[in-house]
Amino acid sequence: MIIPLILAAAFEFTGILGQSAAPSADPVGFLGAMAVTDGPDGRIWLIGDDNGLYSIIKDALSPRHCTAPSSCQSLFNDGRRLWIVGGGGEGVWPVDISAAGKPKIGGCIAPEVSMRGGTARPEKPCHPFASKGKFFALDQNRKTIVGLDEGGRKVADIAPFPCLSRPSPTEGLGFLPETGQLVAVTGYPDARIYRFNPDGHRDDTCGWPVFRGYGSLLLRSGELYHLYGKEVIRLKKNYTETGVERLDIGPEDSTRGYAIDRTTGYRYVASYQGLKFAKPGEDGFPHRIGGMAKALTTLALDHGAVLFSAGGERIRQLWLDDAADTPFSSDDSLANIYSWTDAPTSLSPFGTRYFASVGRIGPSLFMYWPEADTNHGRRRWRDFEFSPELEKGQSTSAIAADFLTREIFFTWGAKLYRTVYPLSNDKKMKIVLAEVANPAGAKIEFLARASESDAVVFATETAFGAFNASDGRLLWSKPAAGKVAGLAASGPAAAVSDETGLKLYSAQTGEESSVLDQASVPGGYVSGRVAAEGQYIVLEDRRGRRLLRLSVK
């Protein structure tokens, strides 16, 4: 049983979600980790999605050292220094981590061919590929492996590749530490891993090629690893006797890196959901280093699941009772908004599914399964046809749905519409719309349905109020103390987040009942998006780059 919000009661701060830093420390500034590697100095190095370069020892993250080039693709450790590959593979930057003070990122090297999927040769005496170049990549036609010098100029043709009867794309290159051979990964339909000698000859002995393709190759701590999907394998010279050893890295589908600290035994996985790590002896990767995005675009709470997106490119999930450093329970593929032309701006729980407000498309039904391994191959949204059709050139910004009445309210430009989701599985059905007089007299940014009354709560940037769901009659309205940043409702109450903080109101009358005091939250807060279910509230704290877990008692 879900206990609704109680009016005339006080907020109680109960914890932090999504921010691994202690409340007394500066917040971690990245949500996702773009790349991770061990460095020549023994430290672990990573780049966050804030383009910050960081180092880490055990679970202690350094302050941001410097700003890395945008669109970081990978980090290489050649045994002497780090290399950053970014800009879609069109640029390579050396990183000097031996200098006193902060690491220094050198000037961009613009290679003659793209370094997408390429690699850097390890700095070892008498390396078999030393005379073939420093960097290795595919040529412009992506049909031949070539060597480039440190200036990015082509100096050698290594081998035609893929040298296959069925053309397949090349996914990545690397070097096998045991032999110094060049390793290449193909995609579909071949999907294998090959190795080459300096003379271009392909070595198919000792169990090679390995039947496992796609993904990327990473040289970490003196060993070569292949990453794809939810597994990492260590590549070695001989597979005839041992076969392929697989390491389960959890529900990540787009792993951006893997590293091992040989001194401490800590293991790290970089993904769009942060830097996950495991201490020696721990199964899986139960810890996360990371924070939240600067500003969320959606936040929803339903059945204990907290769903949110930042910029709309992905929807991520964690659980209401998670610890501050618990990894997200969603996998990297969860959002898959890629088929939507616009990012969703709001989510409204609807049974075990969600209605989403999606830009120029309008409302869409977002079907969500929290079990990570069931997400692949399932369609997670449904766009609707409307009767009459919506006016072209507008967009939707807010949506509120009531599962019991099947009512849906959503905005379209400055207009407000009401519809009822029919009990039908007809894929060609049209949704019948009814325009509702806009009670705000301005564009509505947020909508929320109060389940224990007939009220639909709304907010513009500067005001908020409620109207009657049955007849559209305005119930009340009042100006906001600051720009409205979020709105939620549960039972008879509405939670309004603006620049001055979080307040609780009666959805039916607009009477203020509670205020979240700054002093009650460690480090204070700056209000952002808000979501409510029963007596629980989740509030985005934009200053602390975190979610606040609250209850009303």
Secondary structure as GFF3:
##gff-version 3
##sequence-region A 1 553
A	DSSP	beta_strand	11	17	.	.	.	ID=ss1
A	DSSP	beta_strand	33	38	.	.	.	ID=ss2
A	DSSP	beta_strand	44	48	.	.	.	ID=ss3
A	DSSP	beta_strand	52	57	.	.	.	ID=ss4
A	DSSP	beta_strand	60	61	.	.	.	ID=ss5
A	DSSP	beta_strand	66	67	.	.	.	ID=ss6
A	DSSP	beta_strand	74	77	.	.	.	ID=ss7
A	DSSP	beta_strand	82	86	.	.	.	ID=ss8
A	DSSP	three_ten_helix	87	89	.	.	.	ID=ss9
A	DSSP	beta_strand	91	96	.	.	.	ID=ss10
A	DSSP	beta_strand	104	105	.	.	.	ID=ss11
A	DSSP	beta_strand	119	120	.	.	.	ID=ss12
A	DSSP	three_ten_helix	130	132	.	.	.	ID=ss13
A	DSSP	beta_strand	135	138	.	.	.	ID=ss14
A	DSSP	beta_strand	144	148	.	.	.	ID=ss15
A	DSSP	beta_strand	154	160	.	.	.	ID=ss16
A	DSSP	beta_strand	170	175	.	.	.	ID=ss17
A	DSSP	beta_strand	182	186	.	.	.	ID=ss18
A	DSSP	beta_strand	193	196	.	.	.	ID=ss19
A	DSSP	beta_strand	216	220	.	.	.	ID=ss20
A	DSSP	beta_strand	223	228	.	.	.	ID=ss21
A	DSSP	beta_strand	231	235	.	.	.	ID=ss22
A	DSSP	beta_strand	246	248	.	.	.	ID=ss23
A	DSSP	beta_strand	257	260	.	.	.	ID=ss24
A	DSSP	beta_strand	267	271	.	.	.	ID=ss25
A	DSSP	beta_strand	274	278	.	.	.	ID=ss26
A	DSSP	beta_strand	287	289	.	.	.	ID=ss27
A	DSSP	beta_strand	298	302	.	.	.	ID=ss28
A	DSSP	beta_strand	305	309	.	.	.	ID=ss29
A	DSSP	beta_strand	315	319	.	.	.	ID=ss30
A	DSSP	three_ten_helix	337	339	.	.	.	ID=ss31
A	DSSP	beta_strand	344	350	.	.	.	ID=ss32
A	DSSP	beta_strand	353	358	.	.	.	ID=ss33
A	DSSP	beta_strand	362	366	.	.	.	ID=ss34
A	DSSP	three_ten_helix	372	374	.	.	.	ID=ss35
A	DSSP	beta_strand	381	383	.	.	.	ID=ss36
A	DSSP	beta_strand	385	387	.	.	.	ID=ss37
A	DSSP	beta_strand	399	402	.	.	.	ID=ss38
A	DSSP	beta_strand	407	412	.	.	.	ID=ss39
A	DSSP	beta_strand	415	420	.	.	.	ID=ss40
A	DSSP	beta_strand	430	436	.	.	.	ID=ss41
A	DSSP	beta_strand	446	449	.	.	.	ID=ss42
A	DSSP	beta_strand	455	459	.	.	.	ID=ss43
A	DSSP	beta_strand	463	468	.	.	.	ID=ss44
A	DSSP	beta_strand	474	479	.	.	.	ID=ss45
A	DSSP	beta_strand	484	490	.	.	.	ID=ss46
A	DSSP	beta_strand	493	498	.	.	.	ID=ss47
A	DSSP	beta_strand	501	506	.	.	.	ID=ss48
A	DSSP	beta_strand	512	515	.	.	.	ID=ss49
A	DSSP	three_ten_helix	518	520	.	.	.	ID=ss50
A	DSSP	beta_strand	527	533	.	.	.	ID=ss51
A	DSSP	beta_strand	536	541	.	.	.	ID=ss52
A	DSSP	beta_strand	546	552	.	.	.	ID=ss53
###
